[in-house]
């Protein structure tokens, strides 16, 4: 039995490790991985000035990508 609503797509796993395997299986090489939107919590946005928040975000993106932390991951791939 397929879960979801009528006309919807079947379950799709978007876990970063799954996406990485799919990209590599398609012959693409992952050049860089970034974890993004890490500091989007409203309290953090209120506590930190935007400039500081952006600096922290930029500095943390590659480090947090190693542990697959963020709500969103960006993959830079090469054929």
N, C-alpha and C positions, 0 to 999 in steps of 0.2 A: 504494500500500500504506500502510495506516495503522499507525503505530508505537504501541507501548504494549501493555498486557495486554488480554486478552479482557474485554469489558464496561467497559473504561476509557473516559474521555473523550478526544476528539482533542486534539492539542496546542493549548494556549491561551497566547497571549502576554500576559503581565501586566507588560510593561515600562511604566514610568510615562508615557512619551510616548504609547504606544498607548492606555492607559487614558484619558489626558487627551483624546485625539482622539475616543474613543468617548463620553465624557461630553459633550463639546461637540456631537457629532453628534446626541446624544439631546436637545439643547436645554438642557443644564445649563451653568451658568457656574461655573468654578473660582474660588472666593473666596480660598482659602488652601491651601497645600501644605506638609506637614511631613515631614521625614525622621526616622524614629523608630528606636529600638533601635540607635543608632549606637555606643554604648559597652558592648556586651554581651560583649565578649571577657573571659574569666575573669581574665587578668592585669590588665586595667584595673580590674575589679571588686575585685581584691585590693589594688591599689596606691592607689586613690582611696577616701576615705570616701564613703559613700552620698550624703550631703548635697552634697558637692562634685560627685560624678558627676552627680547630678540637675540641679544648676545648670548644669553644662557642657552636658549634653544639651539642656536647655531653651533655652539661648542659641544652640546650634548648629542646631537643627531647621530653621528657615526658611532659614538660609544654606546648609546642606547640601542642602536640597530643590532649590535652584536648579541644582545640578549632578547631581541625581538620584543622590545618594550612598548613601543608607541601604538596609539590607536590607528595610525596610518604609516605605511612603509612605502618609500619610493625606491624603485630599482632602476639603476642605470645599467643597461645591457648593451652588448655588442655582438654583432653577427659573426 
